[in-house]
Amino acid sequence: MTTTLAMFLIILGCAVVTWLPRVIPFMLVRSVQLPDIVLRWLTYIPICILSALVIESLINAEGNIVTLDWLNVLAFIPTVLVAILTKSLSQTVIAGVLTMAILRYFF
């Protein structure tokens, strides 16, 4: 597959469009002193986002029927245990990936 100038410009444009919304907020609040209540509220955002992503992967909703994705639930249990015991993000990610790989190999 050859890379044309148009393809390169599209990839570059996608990179800029992805990068700008992530950097602009940091540039805007860099010199602003935020109130303590805002800073406390912002500490909960990563937990909320991570929880939403995890819960979304555990539940299947098709129409009015809500079921659990048992393969993801089985991988979630040891991953949470590793997270609680080690408090290490890298060990938690490794445990989750390995658990899911093992489960997918057998099921």
VONU-404815 format. One record per atom (N, C-alpha, C, O, CB): residue number from 1; residue in one letter; atom name; x negated, y, z. Coordinates in nm, 2 decimals, padded with zeros to 4 digits. Each point is the difference from the previous one (the first is absolute). Glycine has a CB too. Layout:
<sites>
i/aa/at/u/v/w
NUM/a/CA/X/Y/Z
...
</sites>
This chain:
<sites>
i/aa/at/u/v/w
1/m/N/-00.08/-00.12/00.00
1/m/CA/00.08/00.12/00.00
1/m/C/-00.09/00.12/00.00
1/m/O/-00.09/00.02/00.08
1/m/CB/00.28/-00.14/00.04
2/t/N/-00.16/00.21/-00.21
2/t/CA/-00.08/00.12/-00.01
2/t/C/00.07/00.12/00.08
2/t/O/00.12/00.00/00.01
2/t/CB/-00.21/-00.07/-00.24
3/t/N/00.00/00.15/00.28
3/t/CA/00.06/00.12/00.08
3/t/C/-00.01/00.12/-00.09
3/t/O/-00.10/00.04/-00.05
3/t/CB/00.02/-00.14/00.27
4/t/N/00.20/00.15/-00.24
4/t/CA/00.01/00.12/-00.09
4/t/C/00.00/00.13/00.09
4/t/O/00.01/-00.01/00.12
4/t/CB/00.12/-00.12/-00.29
5/l/N/-00.15/00.24/00.11
5/l/CA/00.00/00.13/00.07
5/l/C/00.14/00.02/00.07
5/l/O/00.01/00.05/00.11
5/l/CB/-00.18/00.04/-00.27
6/a/N/00.27/-00.13/00.09
6/a/CA/00.14/00.02/00.05
6/a/C/00.02/-00.08/00.13
6/a/O/00.05/00.04/00.10
6/a/CB/00.04/00.01/-00.33
7/m/N/-00.14/-00.18/00.22
7/m/CA/00.01/-00.09/00.12
7/m/C/-00.08/00.06/00.12
7/m/O/00.05/00.00/00.11
7/m/CB/-00.01/-00.20/-00.26
8/f/N/-00.16/00.25/00.12
8/f/CA/-00.08/00.05/00.10
8/f/C/00.06/00.13/00.07
8/f/O/00.00/00.01/00.12
8/f/CB/-00.20/-00.10/-00.24
9/l/N/00.26/00.17/00.03
9/l/CA/00.07/00.12/00.06
9/l/C/00.12/-00.04/00.08
9/l/O/00.03/00.07/00.10
9/l/CB/-00.11/00.06/-00.30
10/i/N/00.15/-00.23/00.16
10/i/CA/00.12/-00.04/00.07
10/i/C/-00.04/-00.06/00.14
10/i/O/00.06/00.04/00.10
10/i/CB/00.06/-00.10/-00.31
11/i/N/-00.23/-00.02/00.21
11/i/CA/-00.05/-00.05/00.13
11/i/C/-00.05/00.12/00.09
11/i/O/00.03/00.00/00.12
11/i/CB/-00.10/-00.22/-00.23
12/l/N/00.00/00.31/00.05
12/l/CA/-00.05/00.12/00.08
12/l/C/00.12/00.08/00.05
12/l/O/00.00/00.05/00.11
12/l/CB/-00.21/-00.04/-00.25
13/g/N/00.31/00.01/00.06
13/g/CA/00.12/00.07/00.04
13/g/C/00.07/-00.07/00.11
13/g/O/00.05/00.07/00.10
13/g/CB/-00.02/00.02/-00.33
14/c/N/-00.01/-00.22/00.23
14/c/CA/00.06/-00.08/00.10
14/c/C/-00.08/00.01/00.13
14/c/O/00.06/00.01/00.11
14/c/CB/00.03/-00.17/-00.28
15/a/N/-00.22/00.16/00.16
15/a/CA/-00.09/00.02/00.12
15/a/C/00.02/00.13/00.07
15/a/O/00.01/00.01/00.12
15/a/CB/-00.17/-00.16/-00.23
16/v/N/00.17/00.26/00.03
16/v/CA/00.02/00.13/00.05
16/v/C/00.14/00.01/00.06
16/v/O/00.01/00.06/00.11
16/v/CB/-00.17/00.04/-00.28
17/v/N/00.26/-00.15/00.11
17/v/CA/00.14/00.01/00.05
17/v/C/00.01/-00.08/00.13
17/v/O/00.08/00.04/00.09
17/v/CB/00.01/-00.01/-00.32
18/t/N/-00.16/-00.14/00.24
18/t/CA/00.00/-00.08/00.13
18/t/C/-00.08/00.07/00.11
18/t/O/00.03/00.00/00.11
18/t/CB/-00.01/-00.21/-00.25
19/w/N/-00.13/00.27/00.10
19/w/CA/-00.10/00.06/00.09
19/w/C/00.06/00.13/00.06
19/w/O/-00.02/00.03/00.12
19/w/CB/-00.17/-00.13/-00.24
20/l/N/00.25/00.19/00.04
20/l/CA/00.04/00.13/00.05
20/l/C/00.10/00.00/00.11
20/l/O/-00.02/00.07/00.10
20/l/CB/-00.01/00.00/-00.33
21/p/N/00.14/-00.15/00.23
21/p/CA/00.09/00.00/00.11
21/p/C/-00.06/-00.05/00.13
21/p/O/00.05/00.02/00.11
21/p/CB/00.13/-00.05/-00.27
22/r/N/-00.29/-00.04/00.15
22/r/CA/-00.06/-00.05/00.12
22/r/C/-00.10/00.10/00.06
22/r/O/-00.03/-00.01/00.12
22/r/CB/00.06/-00.23/-00.21
23/v/N/-00.09/00.32/00.01
23/v/CA/-00.10/00.09/00.04
23/v/C/00.06/00.14/00.03
23/v/O/-00.05/00.07/00.10
23/v/CB/-00.12/-00.19/-00.23
24/i/N/00.26/00.17/00.06
24/i/CA/00.06/00.13/00.02
24/i/C/00.05/00.03/00.14
24/i/O/-00.03/00.10/00.06
24/i/CB/00.09/-00.10/-00.30
25/p/N/00.01/-00.10/00.30
25/p/CA/00.05/00.03/00.14
25/p/C/-00.12/00.02/00.10
25/p/O/00.01/00.08/00.09
25/p/CB/00.19/-00.21/-00.14
26/f/N/-00.31/00.05/00.03
26/f/CA/-00.11/00.02/00.09
26/f/C/-00.07/00.14/-00.02
26/f/O/-00.05/00.06/00.09
26/f/CB/00.02/-00.31/-00.09
27/m/N/00.03/00.29/-00.13
27/m/CA/-00.06/00.13/-00.03
27/m/C/00.08/00.11/00.06
27/m/O/-00.05/00.11/00.05
27/m/CB/-00.05/-00.20/-00.26
28/l/N/00.24/00.08/00.21
28/l/CA/00.08/00.10/00.05
28/l/C/00.00/00.02/00.15
28/l/O/00.01/00.11/00.06
28/l/CB/00.14/-00.15/-00.25
29/v/N/-00.16/-00.08/00.27
29/v/CA/00.00/00.01/00.14
29/v/C/-00.13/00.00/00.07
29/v/O/-00.02/-00.01/00.12
29/v/CB/00.24/-00.10/-00.13
30/r/N/-00.33/00.11/-00.07
30/r/CA/-00.13/-00.01/00.05
30/r/C/-00.04/00.12/00.09
30/r/O/-00.06/-00.01/00.10
30/r/CB/00.00/-00.11/-00.31
31/s/N/00.11/00.24/00.17
31/s/CA/-00.03/00.12/00.08
31/s/C/00.11/00.04/00.09
31/s/O/-00.01/00.11/00.07
31/s/CB/-00.14/-00.04/-00.26
32/v/N/00.26/-00.14/00.20
32/v/CA/00.11/00.03/00.08
32/v/C/00.00/-00.08/00.13
32/v/O/-00.03/-00.12/00.00
32/v/CB/00.16/00.17/-00.21
33/q/N/-00.11/00.02/00.32
33/q/CA/00.01/-00.07/00.13
33/q/C/00.14/-00.05/00.02
33/q/O/00.09/00.09/00.02
33/q/CB/-00.28/00.04/00.08
34/l/N/00.22/-00.26/-00.10
34/l/CA/00.13/-00.05/00.02
34/l/C/00.04/00.00/00.14
34/l/O/-00.09/-00.03/00.09
34/l/CB/00.07/-00.10/-00.30
35/p/N/00.14/00.15/00.25
35/p/CA/00.04/-00.01/00.14
35/p/C/-00.01/-00.15/00.05
35/p/O/00.00/-00.09/-00.08
35/p/CB/00.16/00.28/00.05
36/d/N/-00.18/-00.20/00.16
36/d/CA/-00.02/-00.13/00.06
36/d/C/00.12/-00.10/-00.03
36/d/O/-00.03/-00.12/-00.02
36/d/CB/-00.11/00.23/00.20
37/i/N/00.26/-00.06/-00.18
37/i/CA/00.11/-00.09/-00.02
37/i/C/00.00/-00.05/-00.14
37/i/O/00.04/-00.12/-00.02
37/i/CB/00.10/00.25/00.18
38/v/N/-00.19/-00.05/-00.26
38/v/CA/-00.01/-00.05/-00.14
38/v/C/-00.11/-00.11/-00.01
38/v/O/00.02/-00.10/-00.06
38/v/CB/00.06/00.32/-00.03
39/l/N/-00.19/-00.19/00.16
39/l/CA/-00.11/-00.10/00.00
39/l/C/00.04/-00.13/00.06
39/l/O/-00.03/-00.11/-00.05
39/l/CB/-00.13/00.30/00.06
40/r/N/00.24/-00.19/00.10
40/r/CA/00.05/-00.12/00.07
40/r/C/00.09/-00.07/-00.10
40/r/O/00.00/-00.12/-00.01
40/r/CB/-00.02/00.22/00.24
41/w/N/00.11/-00.03/-00.30
41/w/CA/00.09/-00.06/-00.09
41/w/C/-00.07/-00.07/-00.12
41/w/O/00.04/-00.10/-00.04
41/w/CB/00.13/00.28/00.11
42/l/N/-00.28/-00.11/-00.11
42/l/CA/-00.07/-00.06/-00.12
42/l/C/-00.07/-00.13/00.04
42/l/O/-00.03/-00.08/-00.09
42/l/CB/00.00/00.31/00.01
43/t/N/00.00/-00.25/00.21
43/t/CA/-00.07/-00.12/00.03
43/t/C/00.09/-00.13/-00.02
43/t/O/-00.05/-00.11/-00.01
43/t/CB/-00.09/00.24/00.18
44/y/N/00.27/-00.11/-00.17
44/y/CA/00.09/-00.11/-00.02
44/y/C/00.02/-00.04/-00.15
44/y/O/00.05/-00.11/-00.03
44/y/CB/00.06/00.18/00.24
45/i/N/-00.15/00.02/-00.30
45/i/CA/00.03/-00.03/-00.14
45/i/C/-00.07/-00.13/-00.05
45/i/O/00.07/-00.07/-00.07
45/i/CB/-00.05/00.32/00.04
46/p/N/-00.15/-00.27/00.06
46/p/CA/-00.06/-00.12/-00.05
46/p/C/00.07/-00.13/00.05
46/p/O/00.02/-00.10/-00.07
46/p/CB/-00.24/00.22/00.05
47/i/N/00.26/-00.12/00.15
47/i/CA/00.07/-00.11/00.05
47/i/C/00.14/-00.02/-00.07
47/i/O/00.03/-00.12/-00.03
47/i/CB/-00.14/00.16/00.25
48/c/N/00.18/00.07/-00.24
48/c/CA/00.13/-00.02/-00.07
48/c/C/-00.02/-00.05/-00.14
48/c/O/00.08/-00.09/-00.05
48/c/CB/00.01/00.28/00.18
49/i/N/-00.19/-00.14/-00.21
49/i/CA/-00.02/-00.04/-00.13
49/i/C/-00.04/-00.15/-00.01
49/i/O/00.06/-00.08/-00.08
49/i/CB/-00.13/00.31/00.02
50/l/N/-00.02/-00.27/00.15
50/l/CA/-00.04/-00.14/00.01
50/l/C/00.11/-00.09/00.03
50/l/O/00.02/-00.11/-00.05
50/l/CB/-00.25/00.18/00.11
51/s/N/00.31/-00.03/00.04
51/s/CA/00.12/-00.08/00.04
51/s/C/00.10/-00.01/-00.11
51/s/O/00.05/-00.11/-00.02
51/s/CB/-00.08/00.18/00.26
52/a/N/00.05/00.03/-00.31
52/a/CA/00.10/00.00/-00.11
52/a/C/-00.05/-00.10/-00.11
52/a/O/00.08/-00.07/-00.06
52/a/CB/-00.01/00.31/00.11
53/l/N/-00.20/-00.23/-00.08
53/l/CA/-00.06/-00.09/-00.10
53/l/C/00.01/-00.15/00.04
53/l/O/00.03/-00.09/-00.08
53/l/CB/-00.18/00.28/00.01
54/v/N/00.12/-00.21/00.20
54/v/CA/00.00/-00.14/00.05
54/v/C/00.14/-00.05/00.00
54/v/O/00.03/-00.12/-00.05
54/v/CB/-00.23/00.16/00.19
55/i/N/00.29/00.03/-00.08
55/i/CA/00.14/-00.05/00.01
55/i/C/00.06/-00.02/-00.14
55/i/O/00.08/-00.09/-00.02
55/i/CB/-00.05/00.22/00.24
56/e/N/-00.06/-00.04/-00.31
56/e/CA/00.05/-00.01/-00.14
56/e/C/-00.05/-00.13/-00.07
56/e/O/00.07/-00.06/-00.07
56/e/CB/-00.06/00.31/00.05
57/s/N/-00.13/-00.30/00.06
57/s/CA/-00.05/-00.12/-00.06
57/s/C/00.06/-00.12/00.06
57/s/O/-00.01/-00.11/-00.05
57/s/CB/-00.20/00.23/00.00
58/l/N/00.26/-00.11/00.17
58/l/CA/00.06/-00.12/00.07
58/l/C/00.14/-00.02/-00.03
58/l/O/00.05/-00.12/00.02
58/l/CB/-00.21/00.16/00.16
59/i/N/00.23/00.05/-00.23
59/i/CA/00.15/-00.01/-00.03
59/i/C/00.03/00.01/-00.15
59/i/O/-00.06/00.08/-00.07
59/i/CB/00.10/00.03/00.30
60/n/N/00.04/-00.20/-00.27
60/n/CA/00.05/00.00/-00.14
60/n/C/00.15/00.04/00.01
60/n/O/00.08/-00.06/00.07
60/n/CB/-00.24/-00.12/-00.14
61/a/N/00.19/00.29/00.00
61/a/CA/00.14/00.04/-00.01
61/a/C/00.05/00.00/-00.14
61/a/O/-00.05/00.07/-00.09
61/a/CB/00.01/00.08/00.29
62/e/N/00.13/-00.24/-00.23
62/e/CA/00.06/-00.02/-00.13
62/e/C/00.15/00.02/00.01
62/e/O/00.07/-00.08/00.05
62/e/CB/-00.25/-00.08/-00.12
63/g/N/00.22/00.28/00.03
63/g/CA/00.14/00.03/00.01
63/g/C/00.04/00.02/00.15
63/g/O/-00.06/00.08/00.07
63/g/CB/00.11/-00.21/-00.28
64/n/N/00.05/00.05/00.26
64/n/CA/00.04/00.01/00.14
64/n/C/-00.07/-00.11/00.08
64/n/O/00.03/00.00/00.12
64/n/CB/00.19/00.10/-00.19
65/i/N/-00.30/-00.18/00.01
65/i/CA/-00.07/-00.11/00.07
65/i/C/-00.14/00.04/00.04
65/i/O/-00.08/00.04/-00.08
65/i/CB/00.22/-00.20/-00.04
66/v/N/-00.17/00.15/00.25
66/v/CA/-00.13/00.04/00.06
66/v/C/-00.06/-00.13/00.05
66/v/O/00.06/-00.07/00.09
66/v/CB/00.00/00.31/-00.03
67/t/N/-00.18/-00.28/-00.11
67/t/CA/-00.07/-00.12/00.05
67/t/C/-00.14/00.03/00.03
67/t/O/-00.05/00.11/-00.04
67/t/CB/00.20/-00.25/-00.10
68/l/N/-00.22/00.05/00.21
68/l/CA/-00.14/00.02/00.03
68/l/C/-00.08/-00.07/-00.10
68/l/O/00.04/-00.11/-00.05
68/l/CB/00.01/00.13/00.29
69/d/N/-00.16/00.04/-00.28
69/d/CA/-00.10/-00.07/-00.08
69/d/C/-00.09/-00.08/00.09
69/d/O/-00.10/00.05/00.06
69/d/CB/00.11/00.13/-00.24
70/w/N/00.02/-00.31/00.19
70/w/CA/-00.07/-00.08/00.11
70/w/C/-00.15/-00.01/-00.02
70/w/O/-00.07/-00.02/00.09
70/w/CB/00.29/-00.11/-00.07
71/l/N/-00.26/00.13/-00.15
71/l/CA/-00.15/-00.01/-00.02
71/l/C/-00.07/00.12/00.06
71/l/O/-00.10/-00.01/00.06
71/l/CB/00.14/-00.12/-00.27
72/n/N/00.02/00.25/00.19
72/n/CA/-00.05/00.12/00.05
72/n/C/00.01/00.01/00.16
72/n/O/-00.09/00.04/00.07
72/n/CB/00.15/00.08/-00.29
73/v/N/00.05/-00.18/00.27
73/v/CA/00.01/00.00/00.14
73/v/C/-00.10/-00.09/00.07
73/v/O/-00.06/00.03/00.10
73/v/CB/00.31/00.01/-00.13
74/l/N/-00.28/-00.16/-00.04
74/l/CA/-00.10/-00.09/00.05
74/l/C/-00.14/00.06/00.00
74/l/O/-00.08/-00.02/00.09
74/l/CB/00.22/-00.17/-00.17
75/a/N/-00.17/00.27/-00.02
75/a/CA/-00.13/00.07/-00.01
75/a/C/00.00/00.12/00.10
75/a/O/-00.11/00.03/00.05
75/a/CB/00.09/-00.10/-00.29
76/f/N/00.13/00.13/00.27
76/f/CA/00.01/00.12/00.09
76/f/C/-00.04/-00.04/00.14
76/f/O/-00.06/00.08/00.07
76/f/CB/00.24/00.02/-00.22
77/i/N/-00.14/-00.22/00.19
77/i/CA/-00.02/-00.04/00.14
77/i/C/-00.14/00.00/00.04
77/i/O/-00.04/00.07/00.10
77/i/CB/00.25/-00.20/-00.11
78/p/N/-00.30/00.05/-00.06
78/p/CA/-00.14/00.00/00.04
78/p/C/-00.07/00.13/-00.02
78/p/O/-00.09/00.04/00.07
78/p/CB/00.09/-00.28/-00.12
79/t/N/00.05/00.32/-00.05
79/t/CA/-00.06/00.13/-00.03
79/t/C/00.02/00.10/00.12
79/t/O/-00.09/00.07/00.04
79/t/CB/00.13/-00.11/-00.29
80/v/N/00.08/00.04/00.30
80/v/CA/00.04/00.08/00.11
80/v/C/-00.08/-00.04/00.13
80/v/O/-00.05/00.08/00.07
80/v/CB/00.28/-00.04/-00.16
81/l/N/-00.25/-00.17/00.11
81/l/CA/-00.08/-00.05/00.11
81/l/C/-00.14/00.05/-00.01
81/l/O/-00.06/00.04/00.10
81/l/CB/00.21/-00.24/-00.08
82/v/N/-00.21/00.19/-00.14
82/v/CA/-00.14/00.04/-00.02
82/v/C/00.00/00.15/00.03
82/v/O/-00.10/00.05/00.06
82/v/CB/00.05/-00.23/-00.23
83/a/N/00.15/00.26/00.12
83/a/CA/00.00/00.14/00.02
83/a/C/00.00/00.04/00.15
83/a/O/-00.07/00.09/00.05
83/a/CB/00.18/-00.06/-00.27
84/i/N/-00.02/-00.10/00.29
84/i/CA/00.01/00.03/00.15
84/i/C/-00.12/-00.04/00.07
84/i/O/-00.05/00.07/00.09
84/i/CB/00.29/-00.11/-00.11
85/l/N/-00.30/-00.08/-00.01
85/l/CA/-00.12/-00.04/00.07
85/l/C/-00.13/00.07/-00.03
85/l/O/-00.08/00.03/00.09
85/l/CB/00.19/-00.25/-00.08
86/t/N/-00.13/00.26/-00.14
86/t/CA/-00.12/00.06/-00.03
86/t/C/00.00/00.15/-00.02
86/t/O/-00.10/00.06/00.02
86/t/CB/00.05/-00.27/-00.14
87/k/N/00.17/00.26/00.10
87/k/CA/00.01/00.15/-00.03
87/k/C/-00.09/00.04/-00.11
87/k/O/-00.04/00.12/-00.01
87/k/CB/00.10/-00.08/00.25
88/s/N/-00.09/-00.13/-00.33
88/s/CA/-00.09/00.03/-00.12
88/s/C/00.08/-00.01/-00.13
88/s/O/00.06/-00.10/-00.03
88/s/CB/-00.26/00.01/00.16
89/l/N/00.20/00.20/-00.20
89/l/CA/00.07/00.00/-00.13
89/l/C/-00.06/-00.09/-00.10
89/l/O/00.08/-00.08/-00.07
89/l/CB/-00.02/00.31/00.11
90/s/N/-00.19/-00.24/-00.05
90/s/CA/-00.06/-00.09/-00.09
90/s/C/00.03/-00.15/00.03
90/s/O/00.03/-00.08/-00.09
90/s/CB/-00.21/00.25/00.05
91/q/N/00.17/-00.20/00.17
91/q/CA/00.03/-00.14/00.03
91/q/C/00.15/-00.04/-00.02
91/q/O/00.03/-00.11/-00.04
91/q/CB/-00.22/00.12/00.21
92/t/N/00.27/00.09/-00.15
92/t/CA/00.15/-00.02/-00.02
92/t/C/00.02/-00.02/-00.15
92/t/O/00.08/-00.09/-00.03
92/t/CB/-00.03/00.23/00.23
93/v/N/-00.10/-00.06/-00.28
93/v/CA/00.02/-00.01/-00.15
93/v/C/-00.06/-00.14/-00.04
93/v/O/00.07/-00.07/-00.08
93/v/CB/-00.08/00.32/00.05
94/i/N/-00.11/-00.28/00.07
94/i/CA/-00.06/-00.13/-00.04
94/i/C/00.09/-00.12/00.05
94/i/O/00.03/-00.09/-00.08
94/i/CB/-00.26/00.19/00.09
95/a/N/00.28/-00.09/00.11
95/a/CA/00.09/-00.11/00.05
95/a/C/00.13/-00.01/-00.08
95/a/O/00.04/-00.11/-00.03
95/a/CB/-00.14/00.15/00.26
96/g/N/00.16/00.08/-00.26
96/g/CA/00.12/00.00/-00.08
96/g/C/-00.02/-00.06/-00.14
96/g/O/00.08/-00.08/-00.05
96/g/CB/-00.01/00.28/00.18
97/v/N/-00.18/-00.16/-00.20
97/v/CA/-00.03/-00.04/-00.13
97/v/C/-00.03/-00.15/00.00
97/v/O/00.05/-00.08/-00.09
97/v/CB/-00.14/00.30/00.03
98/l/N/00.01/-00.27/00.15
98/l/CA/-00.03/-00.14/00.01
98/l/C/00.12/-00.09/00.03
98/l/O/00.02/-00.10/-00.06
98/l/CB/-00.25/00.16/00.13
99/t/N/00.31/-00.01/00.02
99/t/CA/00.12/-00.07/00.04
99/t/C/00.10/-00.01/-00.12
99/t/O/00.05/-00.11/-00.03
99/t/CB/-00.07/00.18/00.26
100/m/N/00.04/00.04/-00.30
100/m/CA/00.09/-00.01/-00.12
100/m/C/-00.06/-00.08/-00.11
100/m/O/00.07/-00.08/-00.07
100/m/CB/00.01/00.31/00.13
101/a/N/-00.21/-00.23/-00.08
101/a/CA/-00.07/-00.09/-00.10
101/a/C/00.02/-00.14/00.03
101/a/O/00.03/-00.08/-00.09
101/a/CB/-00.20/00.26/00.05
102/i/N/00.15/-00.22/00.17
102/i/CA/00.02/-00.14/00.04
102/i/C/00.15/-00.04/-00.02
102/i/O/00.03/-00.11/-00.05
102/i/CB/-00.22/00.13/00.22
103/l/N/00.28/00.06/-00.13
103/l/CA/00.14/-00.03/-00.01
103/l/C/00.04/-00.01/-00.15
103/l/O/00.08/-00.09/-00.03
103/l/CB/-00.03/00.21/00.25
104/r/N/-00.09/-00.03/-00.30
104/r/CA/00.03/-00.01/-00.14
104/r/C/-00.06/-00.12/-00.07
104/r/O/00.05/-00.06/-00.09
104/r/CB/-00.03/00.30/00.08
105/y/N/-00.14/-00.29/00.06
105/y/CA/-00.06/-00.12/-00.05
105/y/C/00.08/-00.12/00.02
105/y/O/00.02/-00.09/-00.08
105/y/CB/-00.24/00.19/00.11
106/f/N/00.28/-00.11/00.09
106/f/CA/00.08/-00.12/00.04
106/f/C/00.14/00.01/-00.03
106/f/O/00.07/-00.10/-00.02
106/f/CB/-00.23/00.07/00.20
107/f/N/00.22/00.15/-00.19
107/f/CA/00.14/00.02/-00.03
107/f/C/00.02/00.07/-00.13
107/f/O/00.11/00.02/-00.04
107/f/CB/-00.05/-00.02/00.28
</sites>
